[in-house]
Amino acid sequence: MIDPVADGQYNNRANVPEHPELLAEWAAKSAAWQADAKSMREVAYGAGAAETLDLFLADAENAPVHMYIHGGYWQANDKKSSNFVARPLVAAGAHVAVIDYGLCPDVTIDEIARQCRAALAWLWREAERFGGDPDRITVSGHSCGGQLVGMVMATDWSEFGEDLPRDLVKGGVSVSGLFDLEPLLNTTVNIKVGMDAETARRNSPLFMEPASNAPLVLLWGSDETDAFRWQSETMAAAWGAKGVETVAEAISGANHFTVLTGMEDPAHPATRAILQQLGLG
């Protein structure tokens, strides 16, 4: 049964009626950027059809590497619509991977988390081949991509690959992320995702142990619902108590979609935080 109060807090498309125009703006920015960018496109990081990434390359050797995870509540969007976020990072001297992953209901959210880990493992193992520094890998994501930032930062990499270092991820930036999934169980979001209480808990970074003390920046739009503020502030407090340097801040005047729109600007709070974590800010 749908809980109308919870659904009102988490149904972003209903809360932002102009979202089709904003999504179209992302896609147009991405198309314009990728047309001229130096890149490796549709690179397979795994065996699945959706396990591909676009790698945008800076004119630099041994450059830091950043991975971006798109949002869409685990059931919508793709890398092509949001790769504009790579533009200022590449300009500053970073290689940027924008990844795809399978979507619900065709795959589970457990599988999506596994795919994101596989993409990071591929980047670490292949970094030197494309001129990247495997010891300087950071990650960011929007909405459910923010949840996936938390998941990969809580990964015991020794279980995922014996060659992988415990501190593979050197920093994370979440924009409008989700860290406790239990409130989404009785919302329209969960119709395609199909979580039960156990699945939601298993995929809630709020209750997980960080793999290292890599810093985590948590941002949200001031015009988003209280639920998104609560998600980030609660995550910041929980992981801060576990020794992670956390920052939790609202971006003034932004809703769940416009919070991402300005990321092609190096002065955008999320872009600025990523550049700082990469050592380029």
Secondary structure, DSSP 8 states (H G I E B T S, - for coil): ---HHHHHHH-HHHH-TTHHHHHHHHHHHHHHHHHHS-EEEEEESSSSTT-EEEEE--S-SSEEEEEEE--STTTS--GGGTGGGGHHHHHHT-EEEEE----TTTS-HHHHHHHHHHHHHHHHHHGGGGTEEEEEEEEEEETHHHHHHHHHHT--HHHH-TTS-TT----EEEES-----GGGTTSTTHHHH---HHHHHHT-GGGS--SS---EEEEEETTS-HHHHHHHHHHHHHHHTTT--EEEEEETT--TTHHHHGGGSTTSHHHHHHHHHTT--
